[in-house]
Amino acid sequence: MRMHRALLLAAVFALSTLDGVAEEKQIVDVKELAGRWRGWVTEVAGDEWATMNVSADGSYKASAMSVTTVGKFYLQAGKLRYRSKRMTPLAMLSAEVLGTASVSEDNGKTVLTLMPEDPKLFGRAEYERVK
């Protein structure tokens, strides 16, 4: 009986570490994304620090060292998606990039992750909400 209690207690302690696992948050209106975000974007040359400002209508502008991206978040069949274009140094817009986005919360942090449909062209981005 003591062995069973010891195993049960060990299992409880082991599973309690899962409390810190990020939980995906369901977004029902793009207004929930409004505000300032900062994080990392994956570029051809490697990861770059970036900042992003999202308006209440879902439009956004993200800036990194080598690129500025303008776009818009929207909901499609209950899924958070985005459409964006990158601006070159000559202020010319690149081809449109489509992708999915998700929001997760963990230990008081809200994280917004963007994943392009074609990750060969552009990498993923991960931003944390600025309070």
C-alpha atoms as a printed R data frame, in Angstrom:
    type eleno elety resid chain resno       x      y       z
1   ATOM     1    CA   MET     A     1   0.000  0.000   0.000
2   ATOM     2    CA   ARG     A     2   2.838  2.398   0.823
3   ATOM     3    CA   MET     A     3   4.368  1.699  -2.570
4   ATOM     4    CA   HIS     A     4   1.116  2.700  -4.311
5   ATOM     5    CA   ARG     A     5   0.933  5.930  -2.310
6   ATOM     6    CA   ALA     A     6   4.546  6.741  -3.121
7   ATOM     7    CA   LEU     A     7   3.928  6.155  -6.836
8   ATOM     8    CA   LEU     A     8   0.759  8.250  -6.742
9   ATOM     9    CA   LEU     A     9   2.567 11.069  -4.950
10  ATOM    10    CA   ALA     A    10   5.437 10.931  -7.472
11  ATOM    11    CA   ALA     A    11   2.960 11.089 -10.361
12  ATOM    12    CA   VAL     A    12   1.207 14.111  -8.866
13  ATOM    13    CA   PHE     A    13   4.506 15.976  -8.503
14  ATOM    14    CA   ALA     A    14   5.567 15.051 -12.034
15  ATOM    15    CA   LEU     A    15   2.293 16.208 -13.562
16  ATOM    16    CA   SER     A    16   2.213 19.434 -11.564
17  ATOM    17    CA   THR     A    17   5.110 20.726 -13.693
18  ATOM    18    CA   LEU     A    18   2.714 20.731 -16.643
19  ATOM    19    CA   ASP     A    19   0.909 23.724 -15.126
20  ATOM    20    CA   GLY     A    20   3.390 25.984 -16.953
21  ATOM    21    CA   VAL     A    21   2.440 24.657 -20.396
22  ATOM    22    CA   ALA     A    22   1.087 27.414 -22.623
23  ATOM    23    CA   GLU     A    23  -2.609 27.187 -23.376
24  ATOM    24    CA   GLU     A    24  -3.989 28.342 -26.723
25  ATOM    25    CA   LYS     A    25  -6.478 31.184 -26.415
26  ATOM    26    CA   GLN     A    26  -9.485 31.267 -28.720
27  ATOM    27    CA   ILE     A    27  -9.707 34.647 -30.476
28  ATOM    28    CA   VAL     A    28 -13.271 35.690 -31.315
29  ATOM    29    CA   ASP     A    29 -12.526 39.259 -32.494
30  ATOM    30    CA   VAL     A    30  -9.310 40.710 -33.937
31  ATOM    31    CA   LYS     A    31  -9.763 43.647 -31.534
32  ATOM    32    CA   GLU     A    32  -8.285 41.325 -28.905
33  ATOM    33    CA   LEU     A    33  -4.913 41.641 -30.678
34  ATOM    34    CA   ALA     A    34  -4.810 45.449 -30.587
35  ATOM    35    CA   GLY     A    35  -1.715 46.878 -28.955
36  ATOM    36    CA   ARG     A    36   2.063 46.586 -28.996
37  ATOM    37    CA   TRP     A    37   3.958 43.324 -29.428
38  ATOM    38    CA   ARG     A    38   7.667 42.480 -29.569
39  ATOM    39    CA   GLY     A    39   9.537 39.336 -30.420
40  ATOM    40    CA   TRP     A    40  11.506 37.458 -33.057
41  ATOM    41    CA   VAL     A    41  10.974 36.857 -36.760
42  ATOM    42    CA   THR     A    42  12.845 34.291 -38.788
43  ATOM    43    CA   GLU     A    43  14.466 35.748 -41.889
44  ATOM    44    CA   VAL     A    44  16.774 34.236 -44.503
45  ATOM    45    CA   ALA     A    45  19.786 35.693 -42.681
46  ATOM    46    CA   GLY     A    46  18.568 34.399 -39.301
47  ATOM    47    CA   ASP     A    47  16.358 35.538 -36.448
48  ATOM    48    CA   GLU     A    48  15.732 39.260 -36.003
49  ATOM    49    CA   TRP     A    49  14.243 41.265 -33.142
50  ATOM    50    CA   ALA     A    50  10.983 42.926 -34.199
51  ATOM    51    CA   THR     A    51   8.201 45.117 -32.891
52  ATOM    52    CA   MET     A    52   4.606 45.092 -34.080
53  ATOM    53    CA   ASN     A    53   1.681 47.464 -33.561
54  ATOM    54    CA   VAL     A    54  -1.805 46.059 -34.140
55  ATOM    55    CA   SER     A    55  -4.854 48.322 -34.602
56  ATOM    56    CA   ALA     A    56  -8.382 47.471 -33.438
57  ATOM    57    CA   ASP     A    57  -9.386 46.597 -37.028
58  ATOM    58    CA   GLY     A    58  -6.649 43.922 -37.175
59  ATOM    59    CA   SER     A    59  -4.250 45.864 -39.400
60  ATOM    60    CA   TYR     A    60  -0.637 45.832 -38.286
61  ATOM    61    CA   LYS     A    61   2.861 47.078 -39.009
62  ATOM    62    CA   ALA     A    62   5.897 45.099 -37.886
63  ATOM    63    CA   SER     A    63   9.457 46.387 -38.065
64  ATOM    64    CA   ALA     A    64  12.741 44.500 -37.880
65  ATOM    65    CA   MET     A    65  16.262 45.533 -38.853
66  ATOM    66    CA   SER     A    66  16.053 44.362 -42.457
67  ATOM    67    CA   VAL     A    67  12.343 44.504 -43.233
68  ATOM    68    CA   THR     A    68   9.035 46.205 -42.476
69  ATOM    69    CA   THR     A    69   5.846 44.200 -42.838
70  ATOM    70    CA   VAL     A    70   2.316 45.534 -43.184
71  ATOM    71    CA   GLY     A    71  -0.703 43.297 -42.948
72  ATOM    72    CA   LYS     A    72  -4.042 42.434 -41.457
73  ATOM    73    CA   PHE     A    73  -5.338 39.755 -39.105
74  ATOM    74    CA   TYR     A    74  -8.754 38.263 -39.809
75  ATOM    75    CA   LEU     A    75 -10.937 35.365 -38.759
76  ATOM    76    CA   GLN     A    76 -11.881 32.690 -41.278
77  ATOM    77    CA   ALA     A    77 -14.129 29.826 -40.182
78  ATOM    78    CA   GLY     A    78 -13.179 30.560 -36.565
79  ATOM    79    CA   LYS     A    79  -9.425 30.402 -37.265
80  ATOM    80    CA   LEU     A    80  -7.083 33.358 -36.855
81  ATOM    81    CA   ARG     A    81  -5.264 34.129 -40.103
82  ATOM    82    CA   TYR     A    82  -3.181 36.928 -41.532
83  ATOM    83    CA   ARG     A    83  -2.330 38.483 -44.872
84  ATOM    84    CA   SER     A    84   0.805 40.608 -45.197
85  ATOM    85    CA   LYS     A    85   3.298 42.225 -47.527
86  ATOM    86    CA   ARG     A    86   6.890 43.088 -46.805
87  ATOM    87    CA   MET     A    87   8.324 46.410 -47.769
88  ATOM    88    CA   THR     A    88  11.765 46.538 -49.342
89  ATOM    89    CA   PRO     A    89  14.274 49.292 -48.514
90  ATOM    90    CA   LEU     A    90  13.011 51.135 -51.616
91  ATOM    91    CA   ALA     A    91   9.464 51.111 -50.156
92  ATOM    92    CA   MET     A    92   8.292 48.574 -52.736
93  ATOM    93    CA   LEU     A    93   5.818 45.937 -51.562
94  ATOM    94    CA   SER     A    94   6.665 42.252 -51.953
95  ATOM    95    CA   ALA     A    95   4.272 39.481 -52.891
96  ATOM    96    CA   GLU     A    96   1.428 38.792 -50.492
97  ATOM    97    CA   VAL     A    97   2.103 36.290 -47.700
98  ATOM    98    CA   LEU     A    98  -0.763 34.305 -46.165
99  ATOM    99    CA   GLY     A    99  -0.626 32.325 -42.972
100 ATOM   100    CA   THR     A   100  -2.168 31.229 -39.719
101 ATOM   101    CA   ALA     A   101  -1.764 32.816 -36.314
102 ATOM   102    CA   SER     A   102  -2.365 31.634 -32.780
103 ATOM   103    CA   VAL     A   103  -2.383 33.204 -29.350
104 ATOM   104    CA   SER     A   104  -1.284 31.382 -26.215
105 ATOM   105    CA   GLU     A   105  -1.074 32.355 -22.571
106 ATOM   106    CA   ASP     A   106   1.345 31.077 -19.964
107 ATOM   107    CA   ASN     A   107   2.422 32.497 -16.596
108 ATOM   108    CA   GLY     A   108   0.997 35.933 -17.344
109 ATOM   109    CA   LYS     A   109   2.563 36.160 -20.831
110 ATOM   110    CA   THR     A   110   0.499 36.405 -23.994
111 ATOM   111    CA   VAL     A   111   2.296 35.128 -27.097
112 ATOM   112    CA   LEU     A   112   1.214 35.640 -30.706
113 ATOM   113    CA   THR     A   113   2.710 33.182 -33.221
114 ATOM   114    CA   LEU     A   114   2.537 33.691 -36.994
115 ATOM   115    CA   MET     A   115   3.189 30.783 -39.351
116 ATOM   116    CA   PRO     A   116   3.253 31.413 -43.116
117 ATOM   117    CA   GLU     A   117   1.614 28.913 -45.445
118 ATOM   118    CA   ASP     A   118   4.899 28.619 -47.341
119 ATOM   119    CA   PRO     A   119   7.685 28.565 -44.724
120 ATOM   120    CA   LYS     A   120  10.325 28.288 -47.476
121 ATOM   121    CA   LEU     A   121   9.783 31.932 -48.401
122 ATOM   122    CA   PHE     A   122   9.265 33.458 -44.962
123 ATOM   123    CA   GLY     A   123   9.771 31.998 -41.518
124 ATOM   124    CA   ARG     A   124   7.613 32.037 -38.449
125 ATOM   125    CA   ALA     A   125   7.375 34.940 -36.045
126 ATOM   126    CA   GLU     A   126   6.705 34.928 -32.334
127 ATOM   127    CA   TYR     A   127   5.709 38.053 -30.419
128 ATOM   128    CA   GLU     A   128   4.944 38.745 -26.770
129 ATOM   129    CA   ARG     A   129   2.355 41.361 -25.793
130 ATOM   130    CA   VAL     A   130   3.897 44.517 -24.331
131 ATOM   131    CA   LYS     A   131   2.091 45.580 -21.190
